[in-house]
Amino acid sequence: MYHLYGISNCDTVKKAKKHLEKKDIEFQFHDFKKNILTRELLERWKKFQGDWPVNSRGRIFKQLKDEYIKATDAKKINLMLENTSLIKRPVLEKGSKVLYFGYDVDFYNGL
């Protein structure tokens, strides 16, 4: 089973959802704003990315940039859990294996 994590009103997340639906790929959507994220998820995503999965182009990151940059890993996790718009999205997993961050037509066509 695929799992797609993101925010419902995010345009990139909408594209990913639409692509999966169009290909009749069964998935469960987890909205950052409605479902509680865990440290374990963030750590798994960090392991896949090689760094914390932060949306550095977003408005919330720009507001918290100085605090985030100076923060310890534990504080960065708390910032992401408290401000879920900080997290890069969408995140696509199959089972508990991270497959992709963001949306790329070619990647999603290969599913």
Residue pairs with C-beta under 8 A, 6 or more apart in sequence:
1 26
1 27
1 28
1 94
1 95
2 20
2 25
2 26
2 27
2 28
2 92
2 93
2 94
2 111
3 27
3 28
3 30
3 92
3 93
3 94
3 95
4 13
4 16
4 17
4 20
4 27
4 28
4 29
4 30
4 90
4 91
4 92
4 93
5 29
5 30
5 32
5 37
5 41
5 89
5 90
5 91
5 92
5 93
6 12
6 13
6 16
6 29
6 30
6 31
6 32
6 89
6 90
6 91
7 13
7 31
7 32
7 33
7 84
7 85
7 89
8 14
8 29
8 31
8 33
10 89
10 90
12 89
12 90
12 102
12 103
13 89
13 90
13 103
15 103
16 90
16 92
16 103
16 108
17 27
17 29
17 90
19 103
19 105
19 108
20 27
20 108
20 111
23 108
23 111
25 111
32 84
32 85
32 87
32 89
33 84
37 80
37 81
37 84
37 87
39 77
39 81
42 52
42 53
42 77
42 80
42 81
42 87
43 77
44 96
44 98
45 52
45 53
45 87
45 91
45 98
45 101
46 52
46 53
47 98
48 98
48 101
49 88
49 101
52 73
52 76
52 77
52 80
53 80
53 87
53 88
53 91
53 101
54 61
54 68
54 76
54 80
54 86
54 87
54 88
55 61
55 85
55 86
55 87
55 88
55 89
58 85
58 86
59 85
60 83
60 85
60 86
61 68
61 86
64 79
64 83
64 86
67 79
68 76
68 79
68 86
71 79
79 86
80 86
80 87
88 101
88 102
89 101
89 102
90 101
90 102
90 103
91 98
91 100
91 101
92 98
92 99
92 100
92 101
93 99
100 107
100 108
